[in-house]
């Protein structure tokens, strides 16, 4: 197990030292914004307290360099084990104060001793969120996965393959219990590439029957997150391709099953915020995998392309919470692929952008919005949202971080720490690789 570098972002004194010369300016910015918000009858302290309580889980797999179907270009100091990945996640949390949990992925993060893994995480001040299963890849070197998922997993025509996928998901639940998790996320790549290749109805029925067997193994206080995706790796049909399919499946599986929304898993220009509203209405919203996209499932950094959409998603969530329509608190997770950036920097930036969208949504004048909606005043209703979205809430985010002992300027603090360079000196260099296109 690698040791954490001596000078590191998880050192509270290190962060305090960097914060010290920034404190006075941050306080002035906060006071100025507070006066502006007070004129709108908004208490900045209430907003800051809510932002400070907000958190989003980081993906263990997101700490390594991602790739495309063409190639992967690894960076220096990449994590070589799940213990390394946890250390990187702890760095992100120490600087942002907003990512106290990690979402692990199996079998990528499989270890013989989960108690030791949990103790390692707790020593670094982080815990575990939803666990994720992987039946969208083959694992030929793994004794529990001798059969191929080339033509599907939980919906496969072969009962033996389905049984293998079911057993894997149950194993993930057991690992999650040992880590202190309370949810299992299931995303499958099952589908077809040619008309006639798959029977739509039978494949869907096999999926539901398989997931019902997985759900039967859930502890009573666990939730099953069913994740949809419009296409890829299947390009003609996908078994769980949209929120409607996910909702039908969750309703058939039972009360512990809910629908997870990945912002990149929809066709371009789909109204994701309305999907959120519909799933809230159905009482089946599980939570989110946050990322951003331009064309498809790009897995770009949250808020990098369309921050207004991210804000609108949180607008629906805050509205539902204040109206008492959220039956359970949604789970928030980041799910991204970092091809050309330092993954730690991208995850820091994404956590901040997600917090920013939440803070902006808290500023919406909902009474005025309701009046404009009732009066069919489209222009002014839109202006209410735009006013909240265009408010610079950076002083709120910085103050929330400072009060939690995190960094006022997280990215600057990370770069100044030399953490990546230290990792490069003690972690083996990872080899690049080709993609799936010859």
C-alpha positions, 0 to 999 in steps of 0.5 A: 500500500502506498504512503501519502506524500509528506506535504499533501492536501489532506493536511489541515495545516497545509490548507489553513496556511494557503487560506490565510492570505485569502481570508480577508478578500473572501470575507469582503466578497461574502459581505458584499454578496450578502448585502445584495441578496438581502435586498432580495430578502435572501439570507445569505447565511441560510443559503451558505448553511445549506450549501455546506451540508450538500455533498456529492460522491466521487467515482473511484474509477474517475481518479484514473485517466479515461479514454475513448474507443480510439486510445487512452493516454495515461498521465503521471502518478495515476493510481495503481490500486483501489487504495491509491484511488481512495487516497486521491478521492480523499484529496478531493474531499479535503480541498472541496469539503463536498465529496465525503463519499466514494462510489466504488466499482466491482470487480475493478475495486475488488479486494480480499479484505474489505474491512481493511479497505474501509479502515483505510478510507475512514483514516483519510476521512471518507466513506463509501456511497453506492456500489456499482456492478460491471457486466458490460465487460468480460472478466476472463481472468476472474474465476466468478466470470467465466462466461462472456457478456458479449451478447448481454448479461441480465437479459442474456438468452442463456440462463447461465450467463444471466445467473452469473450476472445475478451472482455478481450483483449479489456479490457487489451487495455483500461487498457494499455491506462490508464497506458501509454502503446502502445502494447498488447501481446497475447499468447494463450494456445489453441491447442489439446492433441489428433489427431482428437480433433481439426480441424487445419484449422478451429481453426486457422481461428477462432483465426484470426477472434477473433484477428481481432476483438481485433485489431479493438479496438487498438488505431492507435499508438498501436501494437499487438504482436502475440506470438507463442509457439511450445507446452504446455499446448497443447501437440499434436497441438498448434494453433500458434505453430511457427513463420510461423503460427504467421506470417500468422496470423499477415499478416491476422490481418493487419498492426498493428499486428506483431510477438513476439519471445520468445526465449524459445518457439521453439523446441530444437536447432531451429535457432532462429537468422534466424527466426529473420532475416526472420521476419525482411525481412517480416517487421513483427518483433515485439520484444522479450521475453528474457529468456534461456532454455536447453530443452523446455520453461524452462524460465531460466535466459537470458544468463544462458545456451546459451549466444552465441545464445543471441549474435547471435540474437543481431548480426542480429538486429544490422546488420539489423539496420545498413543496414536500414532494421528495419522498427520499433524498436523492443520491448525488454522484459524479460519473466522468471520464477525464481524457486530457486533464488531471482527473483530480482537478476535473473532479474538484472542478466538477464538485464545485460546479455541482455545488454552484448549481445547487446554490443558484437554485436556492436563490430562485424567488419561487413566490414570484415564479409561481405568480408569473406562471399562474399569470402565463407571463412567460418572459418574467417567469424566465427572468426569475430563473435567469436572475438566480442563475446569473448570480455569482455565488462563488463567495458562498461556495468559498465561505462554505469551504473555509468554514469546513476547513477546506480550501478557499481556492481548491485548484490552486491549493492542489497545484501548490501541494505537489501531490501529483508530482509526488504520486508520479515519483512513487506510483508505477507509470501506466501504459497507454493503450489502443481503443476498440477501433482497428 
